[in-house]
Amino acid sequence: MNDLRRIFDEEIDLESTKWEHYFDIYDRHFRRFVGAQPRLLEIGVFAGGSLQMWQRYFGEGATIVGMDTNPYSANARDEGFEIFIGEQGNKDHLQQIIDRHGAFDIIIDDGSHSTDDLKASFEKLFPHMSEGGVYLVEDTHTNYWEHFGGGYKKPGTFTESMKHAIDQLNAFHSKDPDTFRPNYLTYAVNGLHFYDSVIVIEKGTRDQAPKEVRVNAPDRRRAR
Ligand SMILES: C[S@@+](CC[C@H](N)C(=O)[O-])C[C@H]1O[C@@H](n2cnc3c(N)ncnc32)[C@H](O)[C@@H]1O
């Protein structure tokens, strides 16, 4: 059992619900921040159980901030968390969080799950993340559900936009700049990870195609 699952099962005392495979995904992408005093924003607080889990996992010095539309979530302030009551689709509300906290290392979107909100939050927040930051979107299966603005291969959903981001990750290698050329994502994303119901986007500044490196094996062999 990884640490997060143990903390979730044994230590937190505020309500939270998670899909069980999420714990391994979190640990895979967040472990390097443990003890490193990361700055974390979670959109979608509900009772605050998840925030408690992050606090215990990342340890002393971590900054844990939550955002939710529901005033009930403000009760988590009693646990020492910064809770911002606002709409994740409202760029002014997101700007207020950025103004107050600066660059986040980790952002978790577990809010409305509406595809328009997912896109609005990502577009506003991702450019303000720290270098090496990790943006994780939960419950992306809702992108296939009409009720959340989704549908199978429906143009414009967050999941569809991230499928296009795979192309952008490779755009420095394009031989056809008229139809396929680098955009913001090519310059700002250095890794994309897709799981059942979770998408992880890694921030990393790039300004050109990566360079190939080569070992000159015949020369090395002759020199022996
Ligand atoms: C699934 S719950 C979050 C659970 C929490 N992350 C956890 O794991 O314990 C989703 C939360 O998103 C909030 N929410 C819904 N629409 C929102 C919006 N537009 N902006 C911000 N939060 C929203 C809801 O009020 C609810 O508390």
The ligand as an ORCA input file, in Angstrom:
! r2SCAN-3c Opt
* xyz 0 1
  C     -15.836     15.600     -5.964
  S     -15.983     16.996     -4.919
  C     -14.292     17.281     -4.425
  C     -13.771     16.226     -3.544
  C     -12.380     16.450     -3.001
  N     -11.434     16.836     -4.030
  C     -11.931     15.176     -2.365
  O     -11.263     14.371     -3.028
  O     -12.233     14.981     -1.195
  C     -16.249     18.257     -6.085
  C     -16.328     19.653     -5.498
  O     -16.262     20.578     -6.586
  C     -17.047     21.701     -6.231
  N     -17.406     22.446     -7.441
  C     -18.446     22.224     -8.281
  N     -18.462     23.130     -9.259
  C     -17.395     23.950     -9.050
  C     -16.883     25.091     -9.738
  N     -17.461     25.555    -10.841
  N     -15.772     25.690     -9.239
  C     -15.176     25.222     -8.124
  N     -15.617     24.134     -7.432
  C     -16.725     23.522     -7.885
  C     -18.254     21.096     -5.500
  O     -18.870     22.067     -4.665
  C     -17.608     19.933     -4.742
  O     -17.321     20.294     -3.408
*
